[in-house]
Amino acid sequence: MANRAYSTPISTWAFHIVCTRLPAFMAPALVVLALLGLATPDPVISGRAAHAQGVAQ
């Protein structure tokens, strides 16, 4: 039998952490960014696109 039959290599443990915990922290941040993107007005509809490019209206 193996010397350490019940041990897990650190690379497998780290991969498990990255694949399970990291998305759990990233998902709320991405949702917040999406909501902030929806909350900002469209520059074309609001008329600020020409102003942002330096073109006089």
All heavy atoms as a GROMACS GRO file, in nm:
protein
  417
    1MET      N    1   0.083  -0.119   0.000
    1MET     CA    2   0.000   0.000   0.000
    1MET      C    3   0.088   0.125   0.000
    1MET      O    4   0.204   0.121   0.033
    1MET     CB    5  -0.091   0.002   0.123
    1MET     CG    6  -0.204  -0.098   0.115
    1MET     SD    7  -0.330  -0.068   0.238
    1MET     CE    8  -0.408   0.075   0.173
    2ALA      N    9   0.026   0.232  -0.032
    2ALA     CA   10   0.100   0.359  -0.037
    2ALA      C   11   0.132   0.406   0.104
    2ALA      O   12   0.062   0.375   0.201
    2ALA     CB   13   0.017   0.464  -0.109
    3ASN      N   14   0.239   0.482   0.113
    3ASN     CA   15   0.281   0.537   0.241
    3ASN      C   16   0.174   0.632   0.297
    3ASN      O   17   0.141   0.627   0.414
    3ASN     CB   18   0.412   0.614   0.224
    3ASN     CG   19   0.526   0.544   0.291
    3ASN    OD1   20   0.506   0.445   0.360
    3ASN    ND2   21   0.646   0.594   0.269
    4ARG      N   22   0.124   0.718   0.210
    4ARG     CA   23   0.025   0.818   0.252
    4ARG      C   24  -0.101   0.801   0.169
    4ARG      O   25  -0.129   0.880   0.079
    4ARG     CB   26   0.082   0.957   0.234
    4ARG     CG   27   0.207   0.979   0.316
    4ARG     CD   28   0.268   1.112   0.289
    4ARG     NE   29   0.387   1.126   0.371
    4ARG     CZ   30   0.483   1.209   0.344
    4ARG    NH1   31   0.477   1.284   0.237
    4ARG    NH2   32   0.588   1.218   0.423
    5ALA      N   33  -0.176   0.703   0.199
    5ALA     CA   34  -0.294   0.669   0.119
    5ALA      C   35  -0.403   0.775   0.128
    5ALA      O   36  -0.483   0.790   0.036
    5ALA     CB   37  -0.348   0.534   0.163
    6TYR      N   38  -0.408   0.848   0.237
    6TYR     CA   39  -0.517   0.944   0.257
    6TYR      C   40  -0.472   1.089   0.240
    6TYR      O   41  -0.547   1.180   0.271
    6TYR     CB   42  -0.579   0.925   0.396
    6TYR     CG   43  -0.642   0.790   0.410
    6TYR    CD1   44  -0.584   0.693   0.489
    6TYR    CD2   45  -0.759   0.758   0.342
    6TYR    CE1   46  -0.640   0.568   0.501
    6TYR    CE2   47  -0.816   0.634   0.353
    6TYR     CZ   48  -0.756   0.538   0.432
    6TYR     OH   49  -0.812   0.416   0.443
    7SER      N   50  -0.352   1.112   0.193
    7SER     CA   51  -0.306   1.249   0.176
    7SER      C   52  -0.344   1.300   0.036
    7SER      O   53  -0.358   1.223  -0.058
    7SER     CB   54  -0.156   1.259   0.196
    7SER     OG   55  -0.091   1.189   0.093
    8THR      N   56  -0.360   1.429   0.025
    8THR     CA   57  -0.393   1.492  -0.102
    8THR      C   58  -0.279   1.587  -0.137
    8THR      O   59  -0.237   1.667  -0.053
    8THR     CB   60  -0.524   1.573  -0.089
    8THR    OG1   61  -0.626   1.485  -0.045
    8THR    CG2   62  -0.562   1.634  -0.221
    9PRO      N   63  -0.231   1.582  -0.259
    9PRO     CA   64  -0.125   1.676  -0.298
    9PRO      C   65  -0.173   1.821  -0.287
    9PRO      O   66  -0.291   1.851  -0.309
    9PRO     CB   67  -0.096   1.640  -0.444
    9PRO     CG   68  -0.153   1.504  -0.463
    9PRO     CD   69  -0.264   1.490  -0.365
   10ILE      N   70  -0.082   1.910  -0.255
   10ILE     CA   71  -0.117   2.050  -0.236
   10ILE      C   72  -0.172   2.111  -0.365
   10ILE      O   73  -0.260   2.197  -0.361
   10ILE     CB   74   0.004   2.130  -0.182
   10ILE    CG1   75  -0.038   2.270  -0.140
   10ILE    CG2   76   0.114   2.138  -0.285
   10ILE    CD1   77  -0.124   2.274  -0.018
   11SER      N   78  -0.124   2.066  -0.480
   11SER     CA   79  -0.174   2.120  -0.606
   11SER      C   80  -0.322   2.086  -0.626
   11SER      O   81  -0.399   2.169  -0.674
   11SER     CB   82  -0.091   2.069  -0.723
   11SER     OG   83  -0.098   1.928  -0.730
   12THR      N   84  -0.362   1.967  -0.588
   12THR     CA   85  -0.503   1.928  -0.600
   12THR      C   86  -0.588   2.008  -0.502
   12THR      O   87  -0.697   2.054  -0.537
   12THR     CB   88  -0.518   1.778  -0.571
   12THR    OG1   89  -0.435   1.706  -0.661
   12THR    CG2   90  -0.662   1.733  -0.587
   13TRP      N   91  -0.536   2.027  -0.384
   13TRP     CA   92  -0.609   2.105  -0.283
   13TRP      C   93  -0.625   2.250  -0.328
   13TRP      O   94  -0.732   2.309  -0.317
   13TRP     CB   95  -0.532   2.097  -0.151
   13TRP     CG   96  -0.592   2.174  -0.040
   13TRP    CD1   97  -0.700   2.140   0.034
   13TRP    CD2   98  -0.547   2.300   0.009
   13TRP    NE1   99  -0.725   2.237   0.128
   13TRP    CE2  100  -0.633   2.337   0.114
   13TRP    CE3  101  -0.443   2.385  -0.025
   13TRP    CZ2  102  -0.618   2.455   0.185
   13TRP    CZ3  103  -0.428   2.502   0.045
   13TRP    CH2  104  -0.515   2.536   0.149
   14ALA      N  105  -0.517   2.309  -0.380
   14ALA     CA  106  -0.522   2.447  -0.426
   14ALA      C  107  -0.615   2.461  -0.545
   14ALA      O  108  -0.691   2.558  -0.556
   14ALA     CB  109  -0.382   2.495  -0.463
   15PHE      N  110  -0.613   2.365  -0.637
   15PHE     CA  111  -0.703   2.368  -0.752
   15PHE      C  112  -0.848   2.363  -0.707
   15PHE      O  113  -0.933   2.434  -0.760
   15PHE     CB  114  -0.671   2.250  -0.845
   15PHE     CG  115  -0.754   2.247  -0.969
   15PHE    CD1  116  -0.729   2.336  -1.072
   15PHE    CD2  117  -0.856   2.155  -0.983
   15PHE    CE1  118  -0.805   2.333  -1.188
   15PHE    CE2  119  -0.933   2.152  -1.097
   15PHE     CZ  120  -0.907   2.241  -1.201
   16HIS      N  121  -0.877   2.281  -0.608
   16HIS     CA  122  -1.013   2.272  -0.555
   16HIS      C  123  -1.057   2.405  -0.494
   16HIS      O  124  -1.170   2.450  -0.515
   16HIS     CB  125  -1.020   2.160  -0.451
   16HIS     CG  126  -1.153   2.150  -0.385
   16HIS    ND1  127  -1.264   2.104  -0.451
   16HIS    CD2  128  -1.194   2.182  -0.260
   16HIS    CE1  129  -1.367   2.107  -0.368
   16HIS    NE2  130  -1.327   2.154  -0.251
   17ILE      N  131  -0.969   2.469  -0.419
   17ILE     CA  132  -1.000   2.599  -0.358
   17ILE      C  133  -1.028   2.703  -0.466
   17ILE      O  134  -1.126   2.778  -0.459
   17ILE     CB  135  -0.884   2.645  -0.268
   17ILE    CG1  136  -0.869   2.553  -0.148
   17ILE    CG2  137  -0.903   2.790  -0.223
   17ILE    CD1  138  -0.979   2.563  -0.046
   18VAL      N  139  -0.941   2.708  -0.567
   18VAL     CA  140  -0.956   2.809  -0.673
   18VAL      C  141  -1.084   2.786  -0.752
   18VAL      O  142  -1.153   2.881  -0.788
   18VAL     CB  143  -0.832   2.807  -0.765
   18VAL    CG1  144  -0.855   2.887  -0.892
   18VAL    CG2  145  -0.710   2.860  -0.691
   19CYS      N  146  -1.118   2.662  -0.777
   19CYS     CA  147  -1.236   2.633  -0.859
   19CYS      C  148  -1.367   2.645  -0.783
   19CYS      O  149  -1.473   2.658  -0.846
   19CYS     CB  150  -1.225   2.492  -0.917
   19CYS     SG  151  -1.097   2.480  -1.042
   20THR      N  152  -1.364   2.640  -0.653
   20THR     CA  153  -1.489   2.647  -0.578
   20THR      C  154  -1.509   2.779  -0.505
   20THR      O  155  -1.618   2.836  -0.507
   20THR     CB  156  -1.497   2.533  -0.474
   20THR    OG1  157  -1.385   2.540  -0.388
   20THR    CG2  158  -1.503   2.398  -0.543
   21ARG      N  159  -1.407   2.831  -0.445
   21ARG     CA  160  -1.422   2.952  -0.364
   21ARG      C  161  -1.406   3.080  -0.444
   21ARG      O  162  -1.476   3.178  -0.420
   21ARG     CB  163  -1.321   2.951  -0.250
   21ARG     CG  164  -1.333   2.828  -0.163
   21ARG     CD  165  -1.388   2.861  -0.026
   21ARG     NE  166  -1.434   2.743   0.045
   21ARG     CZ  167  -1.357   2.657   0.106
   21ARG    NH1  168  -1.228   2.674   0.104
   21ARG    NH2  169  -1.408   2.554   0.170
   22LEU      N  170  -1.314   3.080  -0.539
   22LEU     CA  171  -1.290   3.202  -0.617
   22LEU      C  172  -1.414   3.244  -0.697
   22LEU      O  173  -1.451   3.362  -0.693
   22LEU     CB  174  -1.169   3.181  -0.708
   22LEU     CG  175  -1.112   3.305  -0.775
   22LEU    CD1  176  -1.067   3.406  -0.668
   22LEU    CD2  177  -0.996   3.269  -0.864
   23PRO      N  178  -1.482   3.156  -0.766
   23PRO     CA  179  -1.606   3.198  -0.834
   23PRO      C  180  -1.713   3.247  -0.738
   23PRO      O  181  -1.792   3.335  -0.772
   23PRO     CB  182  -1.652   3.072  -0.907
   23PRO     CG  183  -1.531   2.991  -0.924
   23PRO     CD  184  -1.446   3.019  -0.804
   24ALA      N  185  -1.714   3.193  -0.618
   24ALA     CA  186  -1.813   3.237  -0.519
   24ALA      C  187  -1.788   3.381  -0.477
   24ALA      O  188  -1.881   3.453  -0.442
   24ALA     CB  189  -1.809   3.145  -0.397
   25PHE      N  190  -1.663   3.426  -0.481
   25PHE     CA  191  -1.633   3.565  -0.449
   25PHE      C  192  -1.644   3.656  -0.572
   25PHE      O  193  -1.673   3.773  -0.560
   25PHE     CB  194  -1.491   3.577  -0.390
   25PHE     CG  195  -1.481   3.521  -0.252
   25PHE    CD1  196  -1.400   3.413  -0.226
   25PHE    CD2  197  -1.553   3.577  -0.148
   25PHE    CE1  198  -1.390   3.361  -0.099
   25PHE    CE2  199  -1.543   3.526  -0.020
   25PHE     CZ  200  -1.462   3.417   0.005
   26MET      N  201  -1.620   3.601  -0.689
   26MET     CA  202  -1.624   3.682  -0.810
   26MET      C  203  -1.766   3.707  -0.860
   26MET      O  204  -1.792   3.813  -0.917
   26MET     CB  205  -1.544   3.613  -0.921
   26MET     CG  206  -1.395   3.619  -0.901
   26MET     SD  207  -1.303   3.531  -1.027
   26MET     CE  208  -1.371   3.594  -1.176
   27ALA      N  209  -1.856   3.614  -0.839
   27ALA     CA  210  -1.992   3.628  -0.892
   27ALA      C  211  -2.063   3.753  -0.838
   27ALA      O  212  -2.120   3.828  -0.917
   27ALA     CB  213  -2.072   3.501  -0.864
   28PRO      N  214  -2.063   3.779  -0.707
   28PRO     CA  215  -2.128   3.902  -0.660
   28PRO      C  216  -2.064   4.028  -0.716
   28PRO      O  217  -2.134   4.125  -0.746
   28PRO     CB  218  -2.113   3.896  -0.508
   28PRO     CG  219  -2.090   3.754  -0.476
   28PRO     CD  220  -2.018   3.697  -0.595
   29ALA      N  221  -1.933   4.028  -0.732
   29ALA     CA  222  -1.866   4.145  -0.789
   29ALA      C  223  -1.908   4.168  -0.933
   29ALA      O  224  -1.932   4.282  -0.975
   29ALA     CB  225  -1.714   4.128  -0.780
   30LEU      N  226  -1.923   4.062  -1.010
   30LEU     CA  227  -1.967   4.076  -1.148
   30LEU      C  228  -2.112   4.122  -1.156
   30LEU      O  229  -2.149   4.199  -1.245
   30LEU     CB  230  -1.948   3.943  -1.222
   30LEU     CG  231  -1.803   3.902  -1.244
   30LEU    CD1  232  -1.795   3.765  -1.309
   30LEU    CD2  233  -1.729   4.004  -1.328
   31VAL      N  234  -2.195   4.077  -1.064
   31VAL     CA  235  -2.334   4.122  -1.060
   31VAL      C  236  -2.340   4.271  -1.029
   31VAL      O  237  -2.416   4.346  -1.091
   31VAL     CB  238  -2.415   4.040  -0.957
   31VAL    CG1  239  -2.550   4.103  -0.931
   31VAL    CG2  240  -2.430   3.897  -1.004
   32VAL      N  241  -2.258   4.316  -0.935
   32VAL     CA  242  -2.255   4.459  -0.901
   32VAL      C  243  -2.208   4.540  -1.021
   32VAL      O  244  -2.265   4.646  -1.052
   32VAL     CB  245  -2.164   4.483  -0.779
   32VAL    CG1  246  -2.133   4.630  -0.761
   32VAL    CG2  247  -2.230   4.427  -0.654
   33LEU      N  248  -2.106   4.494  -1.092
   33LEU     CA  249  -2.060   4.565  -1.211
   33LEU      C  250  -2.168   4.571  -1.318
   33LEU      O  251  -2.184   4.672  -1.386
   33LEU     CB  252  -1.934   4.499  -1.265
   33LEU     CG  253  -1.807   4.522  -1.187
   33LEU    CD1  254  -1.692   4.442  -1.247
   33LEU    CD2  255  -1.772   4.669  -1.185
   34ALA      N  256  -2.242   4.463  -1.334
   34ALA     CA  257  -2.350   4.462  -1.433
   34ALA      C  258  -2.460   4.560  -1.394
   34ALA      O  259  -2.513   4.633  -1.478
   34ALA     CB  260  -2.407   4.321  -1.446
   35LEU      N  261  -2.493   4.565  -1.266
   35LEU     CA  262  -2.596   4.659  -1.221
   35LEU      C  263  -2.550   4.804  -1.234
   35LEU      O  264  -2.629   4.891  -1.270
   35LEU     CB  265  -2.636   4.628  -1.077
   35LEU     CG  266  -2.712   4.498  -1.056
   35LEU    CD1  267  -2.736   4.472  -0.909
   35LEU    CD2  268  -2.843   4.500  -1.133
   36LEU      N  269  -2.422   4.830  -1.208
   36LEU     CA  270  -2.370   4.965  -1.228
   36LEU      C  271  -2.372   5.003  -1.375
   36LEU      O  272  -2.398   5.118  -1.411
   36LEU     CB  273  -2.229   4.975  -1.172
   36LEU     CG  274  -2.216   4.981  -1.021
   36LEU    CD1  275  -2.070   4.979  -0.980
   36LEU    CD2  276  -2.286   5.104  -0.967
   37GLY      N  277  -2.344   4.906  -1.461
   37GLY     CA  278  -2.349   4.932  -1.604
   37GLY      C  279  -2.490   4.962  -1.651
   37GLY      O  280  -2.511   5.044  -1.741
   38LEU      N  281  -2.589   4.898  -1.591
   38LEU     CA  282  -2.728   4.925  -1.627
   38LEU      C  283  -2.774   5.059  -1.572
   38LEU      O  284  -2.863   5.122  -1.629
   38LEU     CB  285  -2.818   4.814  -1.573
   38LEU     CG  286  -2.805   4.678  -1.640
   38LEU    CD1  287  -2.890   4.575  -1.566
   38LEU    CD2  288  -2.846   4.686  -1.786
   39ALA      N  289  -2.713   5.104  -1.465
   39ALA     CA  290  -2.757   5.227  -1.401
   39ALA      C  291  -2.703   5.352  -1.472
   39ALA      O  292  -2.759   5.460  -1.458
   39ALA     CB  293  -2.713   5.230  -1.255
   40THR      N  294  -2.595   5.336  -1.549
   40THR     CA  295  -2.540   5.453  -1.618
   40THR      C  296  -2.620   5.479  -1.745
   40THR      O  297  -2.654   5.386  -1.818
   40THR     CB  298  -2.392   5.431  -1.654
   40THR    OG1  299  -2.382   5.313  -1.733
   40THR    CG2  300  -2.307   5.418  -1.530
   41PRO      N  301  -2.651   5.604  -1.774
   41PRO     CA  302  -2.728   5.635  -1.893
   41PRO      C  303  -2.647   5.616  -2.021
   41PRO      O  304  -2.524   5.629  -2.020
   41PRO     CB  305  -2.766   5.783  -1.875
   41PRO     CG  306  -2.662   5.837  -1.785
   41PRO     CD  307  -2.620   5.724  -1.696
   42ASP      N  308  -2.715   5.584  -2.126
   42ASP     CA  309  -2.652   5.566  -2.256
   42ASP      C  310  -2.609   5.702  -2.309
   42ASP      O  311  -2.692   5.793  -2.319
   42ASP     CB  312  -2.750   5.499  -2.351
   42ASP     CG  313  -2.687   5.467  -2.485
   42ASP    OD1  314  -2.564   5.462  -2.492
   42ASP    OD2  315  -2.762   5.445  -2.581
   43PRO      N  316  -2.480   5.721  -2.344
   43PRO     CA  317  -2.436   5.854  -2.389
   43PRO      C  318  -2.500   5.897  -2.521
   43PRO      O  319  -2.517   6.015  -2.545
   43PRO     CB  320  -2.285   5.839  -2.403
   43PRO     CG  321  -2.257   5.695  -2.403
   43PRO     CD  322  -2.370   5.627  -2.335
   44VAL      N  323  -2.538   5.803  -2.606
   44VAL     CA  324  -2.599   5.841  -2.733
   44VAL      C  325  -2.740   5.895  -2.711
   44VAL      O  326  -2.779   5.997  -2.766
   44VAL     CB  327  -2.601   5.720  -2.830
   44VAL    CG1  328  -2.677   5.755  -2.958
   44VAL    CG2  329  -2.459   5.675  -2.860
   45ILE      N  330  -2.815   5.828  -2.626
   45ILE     CA  331  -2.953   5.871  -2.601
   45ILE      C  332  -2.955   6.000  -2.520
   45ILE      O  333  -3.036   6.089  -2.546
   45ILE     CB  334  -3.030   5.759  -2.528
   45ILE    CG1  335  -3.045   5.640  -2.619
   45ILE    CG2  336  -3.165   5.808  -2.480
   45ILE    CD1  337  -3.105   5.518  -2.555
   46SER      N  338  -2.865   6.015  -2.426
   46SER     CA  339  -2.865   6.135  -2.342
   46SER      C  340  -2.798   6.254  -2.411
   46SER      O  341  -2.803   6.365  -2.360
   46SER     CB  342  -2.795   6.107  -2.210
   46SER     OG  343  -2.659   6.078  -2.232
   47GLY      N  344  -2.735   6.233  -2.526
   47GLY     CA  345  -2.674   6.342  -2.600
   47GLY      C  346  -2.535   6.377  -2.555
   47GLY      O  347  -2.480   6.479  -2.594
   48ARG      N  348  -2.473   6.296  -2.472
   48ARG     CA  349  -2.340   6.327  -2.423
   48ARG      C  350  -2.230   6.267  -2.510
   48ARG      O  351  -2.113   6.291  -2.486
   48ARG     CB  352  -2.324   6.279  -2.280
   48ARG     CG  353  -2.411   6.357  -2.184
   48ARG     CD  354  -2.384   6.313  -2.043
   48ARG     NE  355  -2.409   6.169  -2.032
   48ARG     CZ  356  -2.381   6.098  -1.924
   48ARG    NH1  357  -2.328   6.155  -1.821
   48ARG    NH2  358  -2.407   5.969  -1.920
   49ALA      N  359  -2.264   6.188  -2.612
   49ALA     CA  360  -2.162   6.123  -2.694
   49ALA      C  361  -2.084   6.228  -2.773
   49ALA      O  362  -1.961   6.222  -2.782
   49ALA     CB  363  -2.226   6.022  -2.787
   50ALA      N  364  -2.154   6.325  -2.830
   50ALA     CA  365  -2.086   6.429  -2.906
   50ALA      C  366  -1.999   6.514  -2.813
   50ALA      O  367  -1.890   6.556  -2.850
   50ALA     CB  368  -2.188   6.516  -2.978
   51HIS      N  369  -2.047   6.539  -2.696
   51HIS     CA  370  -1.971   6.619  -2.599
   51HIS      C  371  -1.845   6.544  -2.555
   51HIS      O  372  -1.739   6.602  -2.538
   51HIS     CB  373  -2.058   6.653  -2.480
   51HIS     CG  374  -1.989   6.736  -2.376
   51HIS    ND1  375  -1.909   6.842  -2.407
   51HIS    CD2  376  -1.987   6.725  -2.241
   51HIS    CE1  377  -1.862   6.894  -2.295
   51HIS    NE2  378  -1.907   6.825  -2.193
   52ALA      N  379  -1.856   6.411  -2.537
   52ALA     CA  380  -1.743   6.332  -2.493
   52ALA      C  381  -1.635   6.326  -2.602
   52ALA      O  382  -1.517   6.314  -2.572
   52ALA     CB  383  -1.788   6.192  -2.456
   53GLN      N  384  -1.675   6.335  -2.728
   53GLN     CA  385  -1.578   6.329  -2.837
   53GLN      C  386  -1.527   6.467  -2.875
   53GLN      O  387  -1.443   6.480  -2.962
   53GLN     CB  388  -1.641   6.263  -2.959
   53GLN     CG  389  -1.673   6.117  -2.936
   53GLN     CD  390  -1.741   6.053  -3.056
   53GLN    OE1  391  -1.773   6.123  -3.152
   53GLN    NE2  392  -1.761   5.925  -3.050
   54GLY      N  393  -1.579   6.571  -2.814
   54GLY     CA  394  -1.534   6.705  -2.843
   54GLY      C  395  -1.600   6.768  -2.965
   54GLY      O  396  -1.552   6.866  -3.018
   55VAL      N  397  -1.709   6.711  -3.009
   55VAL     CA  398  -1.782   6.764  -3.125
   55VAL      C  399  -1.893   6.853  -3.076
   55VAL      O  400  -1.969   6.819  -2.987
   55VAL     CB  401  -1.841   6.647  -3.209
   55VAL    CG1  402  -1.920   6.701  -3.327
   55VAL    CG2  403  -1.731   6.553  -3.251
   56ALA      N  404  -1.904   6.969  -3.136
   56ALA     CA  405  -2.010   7.063  -3.096
   56ALA      C  406  -2.144   7.016  -3.153
   56ALA      O  407  -2.150   6.966  -3.263
   56ALA     CB  408  -1.979   7.203  -3.146
   57GLN      N  409  -2.247   7.035  -3.075
   57GLN     CA  410  -2.380   6.994  -3.120
   57GLN      C  411  -2.450   7.108  -3.188
   57GLN      O  412  -2.447   7.219  -3.155
   57GLN     CB  413  -2.465   6.946  -3.004
   57GLN     CG  414  -2.418   6.814  -2.952
   57GLN     CD  415  -2.510   6.763  -2.840
   57GLN    OE1  416  -2.590   6.837  -2.786
   57GLN    NE2  417  -2.495   6.637  -2.808
   0.00000   0.00000   0.00000
